[in-house]
Each structure stands twice: as structure tokens, then as C-alpha cells.
Amino acid sequence: MQLNAWALFLAASHEGALSGSGSEFEPDWASLDTNQVPVWRAALEAQLVLDAQAARQVNARQPYSDWNTLAWARWVGSLRTNR
């Protein structure tokens, strides 16, 4: 899950430089933004749900509390990638 969050963070962080008109990386960025970013986002979301479900099975009285992972998921979920 951390790798998907990190990949989304990097994609959002470098989007401006890679997607600008005239950038030599523009075709590569378009492919990355179209093909990989949605896969990383979906994988992060799916794993977060699975982790929360597994945590509830261990202790149903306690809410999911992996605050580090939740913070990363929320942060990268708010970044502008794959409009």
C-alpha cells in the first residue's frame, strides 16, 4: 500500500513539470496519467478497505487506527492527478 501511495505522491508532485506543453516528457506523462495513476489509486483504495476489514476481524470493538496509512491515503487522494 505504501508503494502505491508513494507513486501517487510522486506523480502529483511532478505533474506540472512533466505535463507542460513543450515538455519532452509530455507523451510519457500522458501515458502514465492515463494508464498507471488509476491503477495505483484503485490498488491503494482496495488495500485500505482490506486492511480495515482485517483489523475489524481481530478486534471488532476498535476502529481501524493505522493513522499513518490513513494520512497518506487521504493526502494522495486529495492531490491533482488523473483529472
N, C-alpha and C positions, 0 to 999 in steps of 0.2 A: 504494500500500500504506500509506503514511504517513497518508493521509486516513482510511482505514478504521480504522487503529489509534487515531487521534485521536478519531474518532467513538465508538468503543467506550469509550475512556477517559472522554470527556465523559458518555456515557450512564451509566456506572458511578458516576462522581463525583456526579452529580445525581439518581441514582435515589431516594435517601431523601427528598429534598425534593419530587420530582415524583410519587412513587407513594403518599405517605402518605394515609391516609384523611382526607377532607375537603379535600384539595388541589384547587384549581380546575384543575390540570393533570393530574389522575389519568386521565381518559379519553384525553388525548393521549399520556400516558406509556404506557398500556396498548397503544395502537396502535403506538407507536414500539418498545416492547419486543417485541411480537409480530411486527411486520412488517419493521422495519429492522435491528434488532440482529442477527438471524440472517443477514441478507444481508451486513452488514458483516463479521461473523465469518467467513462462508464465503469472501468475497472476499479477506480477509486471508490465510486459510489457503491458498487456491488460489494466490495470487500468491507466497507464500513458497515453496511447492513448485516453482512455475515458475522462480523466481529461483535456487533451489538447483540445479535441473536444468540451467539455462543456465550457471551457474558451473562445474558439473562438465564440461560440454562444452568449455569454454575450457581448463580445467586439471584433468584427472581425478585428478591426484595430490594436489591440495589440497582440503581440506574447505571447505564453504561457510563463509564467515567475515565476513559482514556483521553484526557484533556489535550494532550499534545497532538494526538492524531485528529481529534475533532477540530482543533485550532487550524491545523494545516488544511484539512478538508474544507473548512469554511473559508479560509483565506484564499486558497487557489480557486474555489468555486466562485469567488467574487471577482476574480481577475478577468480582464477582457481577452478572451481567446475564443476562436471559432464562433464568431458572431452569428 
